[in-house]
Amino acid sequence: MEKSKKKSLADLNTSKIVRAIFGVLVSGVLLWRMIDVLFVERTYGPDTWARFAITGLVIGGMYALIAIGYTLVYGILFMINFAHGEVMMIGSFTGYFVFELLATIPMPTAVNPDEVFLNALPVLSILIAFIAGMGSSALSGLLLEKLAYRPLRKAPRLVPLISAIGASIFLQNIAMLLFGPQRRPYHNPEFLTRGTGWEVMVAGKEVLITYTGVFSFILSLVLMYGLYLLVQKTKLGRSMRAVAEDKQAAALMGIDVDAVISKTFIISGVLAGAAGVMWGVHNGLINHYIGYIPGIKAFTAAVMGGIGNIPGAMLGGMALGLFETLGPALLGIDFQLKDVIAFTILILVLIFRPSGILGETLSEEKL
């Protein structure tokens, strides 16, 4: 017994040493590449770095909203909802069809007899699209919980994970059959035309800050702050934290555990739906596959921040967006490899800090 214990300690120490050496090597290579790009080659000017950073913050805000959905569900059920990206996709398509419908409703004016609802009442149009997208995603999340996860709640943890992967594939294929495999262009109201915005001077050169980017980033911050208030300041939030801590004790205190879990899926769906509409408004093209890669990257962000930790998911999403846009330039590699950077970060986090930047939030039940 004593020999076995000593052997385990020796193996643990060896593992720590190997990880430390690997970490030093990786850090050294990354530092060398960044110094070479920034100070030797000087491939990009300050204006280009500013553009990369702005894009990263906008995309990072969307990743953060999706990542919060992963972390909310994990915090309560200790499972990864791999169909969450498809919930975002449903919200994105709903917003698309709302815009298409509003673009067919005539609202002629004296100035423009061909005016349509979408451009005549742009703020209301956007509000309707977001409400519809968030509502459809919330409904999708609720149905997933009731049909795919609740019957398996007492099964081994691998079973609901397989169910989540199956639900993801199912939703992707249903969307392809209903909407077709082709990419569809998002038709925004005119005041949110993509490629237009404010021009600011950085190092003597113009940098465009797009209207869609500012809109998406500010809305992301508003929704994240709203979620923080919901979780920390409301009765529902206290119930969610109680269920995450100990389901049996929460039930004994009179909390309807099933209802809280369902509401958690609804909230995560609302945030994913908002991210889906933002994705279409800002990026302009959607198809049935649109939720898969952002969903996996948002999972990476949740792990990076600390799965089960809401502030960690927010931080992880923003950080991942910046890494993804700045990373290829800093390392001097092709920008088509930005997905490789995102998943490399996931691997490195799992190796060196599995609990994430802010730490994984664990309840006694999991411990």
VENJOSUL-V705633 format. One record per pair of residues at least 24 apart in sequence whose ideal C-beta (glycine too) atoms are under 10 Angstrom apart, sorted by the first residue. I is the first residue (numbers start at 1). GAP is how many residues later the second one is. D is the distance in Angstrom with one decimal. If there is no record, write none. Layout:
((I;GAP;D) (I;GAP;D))
This chain:
((19;332;6.4) (19;333;6.4) (20;332;9.2) (22;326;9.4) (22;329;7.6) (22;330;8.6) (23;325;8.5) (23;328;8.2) (23;329;5.9) (26;318;9.5) (26;322;7.1) (26;325;9.5) (26;326;9.1) (29;302;9.2) (30;297;9.6) (30;300;8.3) (30;301;7.2) (33;297;7.1) (33;298;4.9) (33;299;6.0) (33;300;8.6) (34;292;9.9) (34;293;9.9) (34;295;9.8) (34;296;5.0) (34;297;7.2) (34;298;8.9) (35;295;10.0) (36;294;9.9) (36;295;9.4) (36;296;7.0) (37;292;7.0) (37;293;5.9) (37;294;7.1) (37;295;4.8) (37;296;9.8) (38;291;9.5) (38;292;7.4) (38;294;10.0) (41;291;7.1) (43;286;7.3) (43;287;10.0) (43;289;7.0) (44;285;5.8) (44;286;9.4) (45;157;8.4) (45;158;5.9) (45;159;9.0) (45;160;6.9) (46;156;5.5) (46;157;4.0) (46;158;9.0) (46;159;8.1) (46;161;9.1) (47;153;9.5) (47;154;8.5) (47;155;4.4) (47;156;5.5) (47;157;8.0) (47;158;4.0) (47;159;7.5) (47;160;5.2) (48;154;9.0) (48;155;9.5) (48;157;8.6) (48;159;8.7) (48;281;7.5) (49;153;8.5) (49;154;9.4) (49;158;9.7) (49;276;9.9) (49;277;7.5) (49;280;7.4) (49;281;9.2) (50;150;8.3) (50;152;4.7) (50;153;8.4) (50;155;9.1) (50;157;5.0) (50;159;9.2) (51;151;8.6) (51;154;9.9) (51;156;5.8) (51;157;7.7) (51;158;9.3) (51;274;8.7) (52;270;8.3) (52;272;9.6) (52;273;4.6) (52;274;5.1) (52;275;9.3) (52;276;9.0) (52;277;5.9) (52;278;9.1) (52;283;9.8) (53;154;9.9) (53;268;9.6) (53;269;6.6) (53;272;7.2) (53;273;6.7) (54;143;9.9) (54;146;9.8) (54;153;7.4) (54;154;8.7) (54;155;6.2) (54;156;8.3) (54;159;6.4) (54;160;9.1) (54;163;8.6) (54;271;8.6) (55;155;9.4) (55;158;7.4) (55;227;9.7) (55;266;7.9) (55;267;9.1) (55;269;8.9) (55;270;4.8) (55;271;9.2) (56;262;8.1) (56;263;9.0) (56;264;8.7) (56;265;4.4) (56;266;3.8) (56;267;7.6) (56;268;6.5) (56;269;3.7) (56;270;6.0) (56;271;9.2) (57;156;8.1) (57;159;9.6) (57;160;5.8) (57;163;9.1) (57;164;9.9) (57;261;6.8) (57;264;6.3) (57;265;6.9) (57;268;8.7) (58;151;9.7) (58;152;8.2) (58;154;8.2) (58;155;4.3) (58;156;8.2) (58;157;9.3) (58;158;5.4) (58;159;5.1) (58;162;8.2) (58;220;8.7) (58;224;6.4) (58;225;9.6) (58;263;7.3) (58;267;9.2) (59;154;9.2) (59;157;8.8) (59;158;9.4) (59;161;10.0) (59;219;9.9) (59;220;8.9) (59;223;8.3) (59;224;8.8) (59;235;8.7) (59;238;9.0) (59;258;8.9) (59;259;9.4) (59;261;8.4) (59;262;4.2) (59;263;8.8) (59;265;6.8) (59;266;6.8) (60;157;8.6) (60;160;8.3) (60;241;8.0) (60;254;9.4) (60;255;9.6) (60;256;9.0) (60;257;5.3) (60;258;4.0) (60;259;7.0) (60;260;6.2) (60;261;2.3) (60;262;6.0) (60;263;8.8) (60;264;8.1) (60;265;8.5) (61;152;9.4) (61;155;6.3) (61;156;5.0) (61;157;8.7) (61;158;7.9) (61;159;3.1) (61;160;6.9) (61;162;8.9) (61;163;8.0) (61;214;8.4) (61;217;7.9) (61;221;9.8) (61;253;9.1) (61;256;7.0) (61;257;6.9) (61;260;7.1) (62;26;8.8) (62;154;6.7) (62;155;9.0) (62;157;9.7) (62;158;6.5) (62;210;9.8) (62;212;8.9) (62;213;4.6) (62;214;8.7) (62;216;5.6) (62;217;5.9) (62;220;7.9) (62;221;9.3) (62;232;7.0) (62;235;9.6) (62;236;8.3) (62;255;7.6) (62;259;7.7) (63;157;9.2) (63;212;8.1) (63;231;6.8) (63;232;9.7) (63;234;5.8) (63;235;5.0) (63;236;9.7) (63;237;8.4) (63;238;4.9) (63;239;9.2) (63;250;9.1) (63;251;9.7) (63;253;7.9) (63;254;3.8) (63;255;7.7) (63;256;9.1) (63;257;5.4) (63;258;5.5) (63;261;8.5) (63;279;9.2) (64;156;6.4) (64;157;9.1) (64;159;9.2) (64;160;6.4) (64;207;9.1) (64;211;8.6) (64;234;7.9) (64;237;6.7) (64;238;9.3) (64;241;8.7) (64;249;6.4) (64;250;4.8) (64;251;8.0) (64;252;7.3) (64;253;2.7) (64;254;5.8) (64;255;9.3) (64;256;8.5) (64;257;7.9) (65;151;9.8) (65;154;9.1) (65;155;5.8) (65;158;6.1) (65;159;7.1) (65;162;8.8) (65;203;9.5) (65;205;9.4) (65;206;4.6) (65;207;6.9) (65;208;9.3) (65;209;6.1) (65;210;4.2) (65;211;9.3) (65;213;7.9) (65;214;9.9) (65;233;8.0) (65;248;9.0) (65;249;8.8) (65;252;7.2) (66;202;8.9) (66;205;7.2) (66;206;5.6) (66;208;9.6) (66;209;5.1) (66;210;8.7) (66;213;9.4) (66;225;8.5) (66;228;6.1) (66;229;6.3) (66;230;9.9) (66;231;8.2) (66;232;3.5) (66;233;8.4) (66;235;7.9) (66;236;8.6) (66;247;8.9) (66;251;7.4) (67;204;9.3) (67;205;10.0) (67;208;9.6) (67;227;9.9) (67;228;9.6) (67;230;8.6) (67;231;4.2) (67;232;7.2) (67;233;8.3) (67;234;4.1) (67;235;4.2) (67;236;8.9) (67;237;8.7) (67;238;7.0) (67;240;9.2) (67;243;9.4) (67;245;8.7) (67;246;4.0) (67;247;7.6) (67;248;9.5) (67;249;5.9) (67;250;4.6) (67;251;9.7) (67;253;8.2) (68;155;8.7) (68;156;7.1) (68;159;6.3) (68;160;9.8) (68;163;9.8) (68;199;8.7) (68;200;7.0) (68;203;5.6) (68;204;8.9) (68;207;9.4) (68;230;8.6) (68;233;9.4) (68;234;7.9) (68;237;9.7) (68;242;6.1) (68;243;9.7) (68;244;9.8) (68;245;4.7) (68;246;6.8) (68;248;9.8) (68;249;7.8) (69;68;9.2) (69;72;7.8) (69;195;9.2) (69;196;8.6) (69;198;8.0) (69;199;3.3) (69;200;7.2) (69;201;8.8) (69;202;5.5) (69;203;5.1) (69;204;9.8) (69;206;8.6) (69;226;9.2) (69;229;7.6) (69;230;9.8) (69;233;8.7) (69;244;8.5) (70;198;7.7) (70;202;9.5) (70;225;8.4) (70;228;6.2) (70;229;5.4) (70;230;9.7) (70;231;8.4) (70;232;4.3) (70;233;8.6) (70;237;7.2) (70;238;9.3) (70;243;7.0) (70;246;10.0) (71;197;8.8) (71;227;9.5) (71;228;9.5) (71;230;9.2) (71;231;4.8) (71;232;9.3) (71;234;7.6) (71;235;8.0) (71;236;5.9) (71;237;5.6) (71;238;6.4) (71;239;5.9) (71;240;9.5) (71;241;7.2) (71;242;4.2) (71;243;9.2) (71;245;8.8) (71;285;9.7) (71;289;9.5) (71;290;8.3) (72;155;8.5) (72;159;8.5) (72;168;7.7) (72;172;8.9) (72;192;5.3) (72;193;8.3) (72;195;6.4) (72;196;4.9) (72;199;8.4) (72;230;9.6) (72;236;8.7) (72;238;7.2) (72;241;8.4) (73;68;8.8) (73;71;9.7) (73;72;8.5) (73;76;8.7) (73;91;9.4) (73;188;8.6) (73;191;6.4) (73;192;6.7) (73;194;9.7) (73;195;5.9) (73;229;9.9) (73;235;9.5) (74;170;9.3) (74;225;9.7) (74;228;7.4) (74;229;9.7) (74;233;5.2) (74;234;5.1) (74;235;9.6) (74;239;9.6) (74;286;9.0) (74;287;9.0) (75;156;9.8) (75;165;7.9) (75;166;8.5) (75;168;9.0) (75;169;4.6) (75;170;9.4) (75;189;8.3) (75;232;8.2) (75;233;4.2) (75;234;8.0) (75;235;7.8) (75;238;9.8) (75;285;9.5) (75;286;6.1) (75;287;9.6) (75;288;8.2) (75;291;9.9) (76;164;6.7) (76;165;9.4) (76;167;5.6) (76;168;4.9) (76;169;9.7) (76;171;8.3) (76;181;9.0) (76;184;7.4) (76;185;5.9) (76;188;5.4) (76;189;9.2) (76;192;10.0) (76;232;8.9) (76;287;9.3) (77;68;8.9) (77;72;7.2) (77;73;9.8) (77;76;7.4) (77;80;9.3) (77;83;7.6) (77;166;9.3) (77;167;9.0) (77;170;9.4) (77;184;6.7) (77;187;8.3) (77;188;9.3) (78;79;6.8) (78;82;9.5) (78;166;9.2) (78;229;9.5) (78;230;8.2) (78;284;9.4) (78;285;8.4) (78;287;8.0) (78;288;5.9) (79;70;7.2) (79;73;9.1) (79;74;9.1) (79;78;6.5) (79;79;9.7) (79;80;9.5) (79;81;4.8) (79;82;6.2) (79;84;9.1) (79;85;7.0) (80;77;9.7) (80;80;8.9) (80;81;6.3) (80;84;6.6) (80;85;9.4) (80;219;6.7) (80;222;8.7) (80;223;9.4) (80;227;8.1) (81;60;8.2) (81;63;7.3) (81;64;8.7) (81;67;9.2) (81;68;7.7) (81;79;8.8) (81;80;9.3) (81;82;9.8) (81;83;5.4) (81;86;8.5) (81;87;9.0) (81;184;7.9) (81;187;7.4) (81;188;9.9) (81;191;9.8) (81;214;9.3) (81;218;9.2) (82;78;9.9) (82;79;7.2) (82;80;9.5) (82;81;9.3) (82;82;4.2) (82;83;5.2) (82;84;9.2) (82;85;7.8) (82;86;5.2) (82;87;9.5) (82;210;9.6) (82;213;7.4) (82;214;8.3) (82;217;7.6) (83;57;8.5) (83;58;8.8) (83;61;5.8) (83;65;7.4) (83;66;9.4) (83;80;8.7) (83;81;5.2) (83;82;7.8) (83;83;8.4) (83;84;4.0) (83;85;4.2) (83;86;8.8) (83;87;8.2) (83;88;6.1) (83;89;9.3) (83;208;8.9) (83;212;8.3) (84;53;9.5) (84;56;9.8) (84;57;8.0) (84;60;8.7) (84;80;8.3) (84;83;9.7) (84;84;8.3) (84;181;9.5) (84;184;6.8) (84;185;8.4) (84;187;9.7) (84;188;6.0) (84;207;8.0) (84;210;9.8) (84;211;5.6) (84;212;9.9) (84;214;7.4) (84;215;7.9) (84;218;9.8) (85;83;6.9) (85;86;9.0) (85;87;9.0) (85;187;7.9) (85;190;9.8) (85;191;9.4) (85;204;9.5) (85;205;8.4) (85;206;3.6) (85;207;5.3) (85;208;7.7) (85;209;6.0) (85;210;1.9) (85;211;6.8) (85;212;8.9) (85;213;7.2) (85;214;8.3) (86;51;9.6) (86;54;7.8) (86;58;9.0) (86;81;7.4) (86;82;5.3) (86;83;8.8) (86;84;8.4) (86;85;3.8) (86;86;6.0) (86;88;9.0) (86;89;7.4) (86;186;9.1) (86;190;9.9) (86;202;8.8) (86;203;9.6) (86;204;9.3) (86;205;4.8) (86;206;7.5) (86;209;7.2) (87;49;9.0) (87;50;4.9) (87;51;8.7) (87;52;9.5) (87;53;4.9) (87;54;5.4) (87;56;9.8) (87;57;7.2) (87;80;9.5) (87;81;9.4) (87;84;7.8) (87;178;8.9) (87;181;7.6) (87;182;5.3) (87;183;9.8) (87;184;9.5) (87;185;4.6) (87;186;7.2) (87;188;9.6) (87;189;8.0) (87;204;7.2) (87;208;8.5) (88;45;9.3) (88;49;6.7) (88;52;9.5) (88;181;8.9) (88;183;8.9) (88;184;4.1) (88;185;6.9) (88;186;9.0) (88;187;5.4) (88;188;4.2) (88;189;9.3) (88;190;9.7) (88;191;7.3) (88;202;7.7) (88;203;4.4) (88;204;9.6) (88;206;6.6) (88;207;6.5) (88;210;8.4) (89;48;8.8) (89;51;9.3) (89;79;9.8) (89;82;7.2) (89;83;7.6) (89;86;6.2) (89;90;9.8) (89;183;8.8) (89;184;9.8) (89;187;6.3) (89;190;9.0) (89;197;7.6) (89;198;8.6) (89;199;6.8) (89;200;7.9) (89;201;5.1) (89;202;3.3) (89;203;7.9) (89;205;8.8) (89;206;8.3) (90;43;8.2) (90;46;5.4) (90;47;5.5) (90;48;9.9) (90;49;8.6) (90;50;4.9) (90;51;9.3) (90;81;7.1) (90;84;9.5) (90;85;7.3) (90;179;8.6) (90;182;8.5) (90;183;7.3) (90;186;7.2) (90;201;7.9) (91;38;9.7) (91;39;8.9) (91;41;8.5) (91;42;3.9) (91;43;6.4) (91;44;8.6) (91;45;5.8) (91;46;3.7) (91;47;8.7) (91;49;8.0) (91;50;9.9) (91;178;7.8) (91;179;8.7) (91;180;9.4) (91;181;6.1) (91;182;2.9) (91;183;7.1) (91;184;7.4) (91;185;3.5) (91;186;5.9) (91;187;9.4) (91;188;8.9) (91;189;9.1) (91;200;8.8) (92;41;6.8) (92;44;9.7) (92;45;8.8) (92;83;9.9) (92;92;9.6) (92;94;8.4) (92;180;9.3) (92;181;8.0) (92;183;8.3) (92;184;3.3) (92;185;6.1) (92;186;8.7) (92;187;5.7) (92;188;4.9) (92;189;9.3) (92;191;9.7) (92;194;5.0) (92;195;9.5) (92;198;5.9) (92;199;7.3) (92;202;9.7) (93;40;8.3) (93;43;8.1) (93;44;9.9) (93;82;6.8) (93;85;8.6) (93;86;6.2) (93;91;8.1) (93;183;7.7) (93;184;9.6) (93;187;8.4) (93;193;6.6) (93;194;9.1) (93;195;8.2) (93;197;8.5) (93;198;9.7) (94;35;7.8) (94;36;9.6) (94;37;9.6) (94;38;5.0) (94;39;4.5) (94;40;8.6) (94;41;7.7) (94;42;4.1) (94;43;7.5) (94;45;9.9) (94;46;9.6) (94;179;7.2) (94;182;7.9) (94;183;7.7) (94;186;9.8) (95;31;9.0) (95;33;9.2) (95;34;4.3) (95;35;6.9) (95;36;9.6) (95;37;6.6) (95;38;4.0) (95;39;9.0) (95;41;8.8) (95;42;9.8) (95;91;7.7) (95;178;8.0) (95;179;9.3) (95;181;6.8) (95;182;3.6) (95;183;8.8) (95;184;9.2) (95;185;5.8) (95;186;7.5) (95;191;8.8) (96;33;8.3) (96;37;8.7) (96;83;8.8) (96;88;6.0) (96;89;8.8) (96;90;5.8) (96;91;8.2) (96;180;9.2) (96;181;8.3) (96;184;5.8) (96;185;9.7) (96;190;6.0) (97;32;9.0) (97;35;8.2) (97;36;9.5) (97;39;9.6) (97;82;9.0) (97;87;9.4) (98;27;7.8) (98;28;9.4) (98;30;5.8) (98;31;4.3) (98;32;8.9) (98;33;8.8) (98;34;4.9) (98;35;7.4) (98;38;9.7) (98;179;8.7) (99;26;7.0) (99;27;8.8) (99;29;9.0) (99;30;5.7) (99;33;9.8) (99;87;6.7) (99;88;5.3) (99;89;7.1) (99;90;8.0) (99;178;9.2) (99;181;8.4) (99;182;8.8) (100;84;8.8) (100;86;9.3) (100;87;6.7) (101;24;9.8) (101;27;9.2) (101;28;9.6) (101;31;9.6) (102;24;9.7) (102;26;7.1) (102;27;7.8) (102;85;9.2) (102;87;8.6) (103;84;5.8) (103;86;9.2) (116;73;9.8) (117;72;9.7) (118;69;7.3) (118;70;8.4) (118;71;5.5) (118;72;8.2) (119;68;10.0) (119;69;9.7) (119;70;5.7) (119;71;4.9) (119;72;8.2) (120;69;9.3) (120;70;9.9) (121;68;8.6) (122;66;8.6) (122;67;3.5) (122;68;6.9) (122;69;5.3) (122;70;7.2) (123;66;8.2) (123;68;8.8) (124;65;9.6) (125;63;9.1) (125;64;5.5) (125;67;9.6) (126;62;8.4) (126;63;6.4) (126;65;9.4) (126;66;7.3) (126;89;8.4) (126;93;9.8) (126;151;8.6) (126;155;8.0) (129;57;9.7) (129;59;9.4) (129;60;9.3) (129;148;5.8) (129;151;8.9) (129;152;8.3) (130;89;8.2) (130;140;9.9) (130;143;7.9) (130;144;6.2) (130;146;9.8) (130;147;5.4) (130;148;8.5) (130;151;9.3) (131;139;9.9) (131;142;9.3) (131;143;9.8) (131;146;9.7) (132;141;8.6) (132;145;8.5) (133;137;9.3) (133;139;9.3) (133;140;4.4) (133;141;6.9) (133;142;9.2) (133;143;5.9) (133;144;4.1) (133;145;9.1) (133;147;8.7) (134;89;9.4) (134;132;9.8) (134;135;7.6) (134;136;4.6) (134;137;8.0) (134;138;8.5) (134;139;3.9) (134;140;5.3) (134;141;9.6) (134;142;8.8) (134;143;7.6) (135;131;9.7) (135;134;8.9) (135;135;8.0) (135;138;7.2) (136;133;8.4) (136;137;6.4) (136;140;9.1) (137;129;9.1) (137;131;8.7) (137;132;4.2) (137;133;6.6) (137;134;8.3) (137;135;5.1) (137;136;2.9) (137;137;8.0) (137;138;8.8) (137;139;6.6) (137;140;9.1) (137;154;10.0) (138;125;9.7) (138;127;8.1) (138;128;4.6) (138;129;7.8) (138;130;8.6) (138;131;4.0) (138;132;4.8) (138;133;9.3) (138;134;8.8) (138;135;6.5) (139;127;8.1) (139;130;7.2) (139;134;9.3) (140;27;9.7) (140;31;7.7) (140;125;9.1) (140;126;9.8) (140;129;5.9) (140;132;8.6) (140;133;8.3) (141;121;8.8) (141;122;10.0) (141;123;8.7) (141;124;4.1) (141;125;5.8) (141;126;8.2) (141;127;5.7) (141;128;2.9) (141;129;8.1) (141;130;9.6) (141;131;7.3) (141;132;8.7) (142;120;5.9) (142;121;8.7) (142;123;5.6) (142;124;5.4) (142;127;7.0) (143;24;9.6) (143;122;8.9) (143;126;9.4) (144;24;9.7) (144;27;8.6) (144;121;6.6) (144;124;9.9) (144;125;8.3) (145;113;9.2) (145;116;6.5) (145;117;5.6) (145;118;9.6) (145;119;8.2) (145;120;4.1) (145;121;8.5) (145;123;9.5) (145;124;9.3) (146;112;9.4) (146;115;9.8) (146;116;7.1) (146;119;8.6) (149;112;8.6) (149;116;8.1) (150;108;7.4) (150;111;7.8) (150;112;8.4) (150;115;9.8) (153;94;9.7) (153;104;9.9) (153;105;9.1) (153;108;8.5) (168;123;8.4) (168;124;7.5) (168;127;7.8) (169;123;9.7) (171;117;8.6) (171;120;8.2) (172;115;9.9) (172;116;5.6) (172;117;6.6) (172;118;9.7) (172;119;7.9) (172;120;6.9) (173;115;7.8) (174;114;8.3) (175;111;9.9) (175;112;8.3) (175;113;3.8) (175;114;8.5) (175;115;9.0) (175;116;8.8) (176;111;8.1) (176;112;4.2) (176;113;8.1) (177;111;8.6) (178;110;8.4) (179;107;8.9) (179;108;7.7) (179;109;6.2) (180;107;8.2) (180;108;8.0) (181;106;6.6) (181;107;6.6) (181;108;8.3) (182;103;9.9) (182;105;6.7) (182;106;9.5) (183;101;9.3) (183;102;4.6) (183;103;6.9) (183;104;4.7) (183;105;9.7) (183;106;9.3) (183;107;8.7) (184;96;8.6) (184;100;9.6) (184;101;7.0) (184;102;5.5) (184;103;6.7) (184;104;9.8) (184;106;9.6) (185;95;9.1) (185;99;6.0) (185;100;6.0) (185;101;8.4) (186;26;9.7) (186;91;8.8) (186;93;8.8) (186;94;4.0) (186;95;6.1) (186;96;8.7) (186;97;7.8) (186;98;5.3) (186;99;7.1) (186;100;6.5) (187;93;9.6) (187;94;10.0) (187;97;9.2) (188;24;7.1) (188;27;9.7) (188;92;8.5) (188;93;5.6) (188;94;9.1) (188;96;8.2) (189;92;9.3) (191;24;9.8) (192;24;9.8) (192;89;6.3) (192;90;9.1) (194;87;8.1) (194;88;7.3) (194;89;8.2) (194;90;5.4) (195;89;9.2) (210;72;7.7) (211;70;9.7) (211;71;9.6) (212;66;8.4) (212;68;9.9) (212;69;5.5) (212;70;4.4) (212;71;8.6) (212;72;8.6) (213;65;9.9) (213;68;9.9) (213;69;6.2) (214;68;10.0) (215;63;7.9) (215;66;7.2) (215;67;7.9) (216;58;9.5) (216;59;8.9) (216;61;9.3) (216;62;4.4) (216;63;8.3) (216;65;6.7) (216;66;4.9) (216;67;9.5) (217;61;9.1) (217;65;9.3) (217;101;9.8) (217;104;9.9) (219;55;7.0) (219;56;9.6) (219;58;9.4) (219;59;6.5) (219;62;9.6) (220;51;9.4) (220;54;8.1) (220;55;7.8) (220;58;7.2) (220;94;9.2) (220;97;8.6) (220;98;9.0) (221;93;9.2) (221;97;9.9) (222;52;9.7) (223;47;8.4) (223;48;6.2) (223;51;5.8) (223;52;8.7) (223;55;9.6) (224;47;8.5) (224;86;8.7) (224;87;9.2) (224;89;9.1) (224;90;5.4) (224;93;9.0) (224;94;9.7) (225;89;9.6) (226;44;9.8) (226;45;9.5) (227;40;7.2) (227;41;9.7) (227;43;9.1) (227;44;6.9) (227;83;7.1) (227;86;9.8) (227;87;8.8) (228;82;7.2) (228;83;7.9) (228;86;8.5) (230;37;7.4) (231;36;9.0) (231;79;6.4) (232;78;9.3) (236;24;7.5) (236;27;6.4) (236;28;9.2) (236;31;8.6) (237;30;9.8) (239;24;8.4) (239;25;9.6) (240;24;6.0) (240;27;8.5) (241;120;9.7) (241;122;9.7) (243;120;9.4) (244;64;7.7) (244;117;7.6) (244;118;9.8) (244;119;5.9) (244;121;9.0) (244;122;9.7) (245;116;9.5) (245;117;9.8) (245;118;4.8) (245;119;7.1) (245;120;7.8) (246;117;6.4) (246;118;6.2) (246;119;5.9) (247;116;9.0) (247;118;7.1) (248;117;8.3) (249;115;9.2) (249;116;9.5) (272;26;8.7) (275;42;9.7) (293;46;6.9) (293;49;8.9) (296;43;9.0) (296;46;8.2) (296;47;7.9) (296;50;8.8) (297;24;8.9) (297;27;7.6) (297;41;9.8) (297;42;7.8) (297;45;5.1) (297;46;8.2) (297;48;9.6) (297;49;8.8) (299;47;8.0) (300;24;9.8) (300;42;5.6) (300;43;6.7) (300;44;9.7) (300;45;6.4) (300;46;4.3) (300;47;9.5) (300;49;8.0) (300;50;9.9) (301;41;8.6) (301;44;9.1) (301;45;9.1) (301;55;9.7) (302;54;8.0) (302;58;9.9) (303;42;9.2) (303;43;6.1) (303;46;5.9) (303;47;7.0) (303;50;9.8) (303;51;8.3) (303;52;9.5) (303;53;6.1) (303;54;9.8) (303;57;8.8) (304;38;9.5) (304;41;6.3) (304;42;7.1) (304;44;9.2) (304;45;5.1) (304;46;9.6) (304;49;8.8) (304;52;5.9) (304;53;6.2) (304;54;9.6) (305;44;9.3) (305;51;5.2) (305;52;5.5) (305;53;5.8) (305;54;9.2) (305;55;9.4) (306;43;9.7) (306;47;9.0) (306;48;9.7) (306;49;6.0) (306;50;3.0) (306;51;6.2) (306;52;4.4) (306;53;4.9) (306;54;4.9) (306;55;6.8) (307;47;9.4) (307;48;8.5) (307;49;6.4) (307;52;9.9) (307;53;5.4) (307;54;8.1) (307;55;9.9) (308;47;9.6) (308;48;8.8) (308;51;9.2) (308;52;5.4) (308;53;4.0) (308;54;7.1) (308;55;8.6) (308;58;8.7) (309;46;8.9) (309;47;6.6) (309;48;8.7) (309;49;5.1) (309;50;6.4) (309;51;6.4) (309;52;4.7) (309;53;9.8) (310;48;9.5) (310;51;8.3) (311;46;9.7) (311;47;6.1) (311;50;9.8) (312;43;9.4) (312;44;5.4) (312;45;6.1) (312;46;3.8) (312;47;7.3) (312;48;8.1) (312;49;8.0) (313;43;9.1) (313;45;9.1) (314;44;9.6) (315;41;9.1) (315;42;6.2) (315;43;6.5) (316;29;9.5) (316;33;9.0) (316;40;7.0) (316;41;6.7) (316;42;8.4) (319;26;8.7) (319;38;7.7) (320;25;6.9) (320;26;9.2))
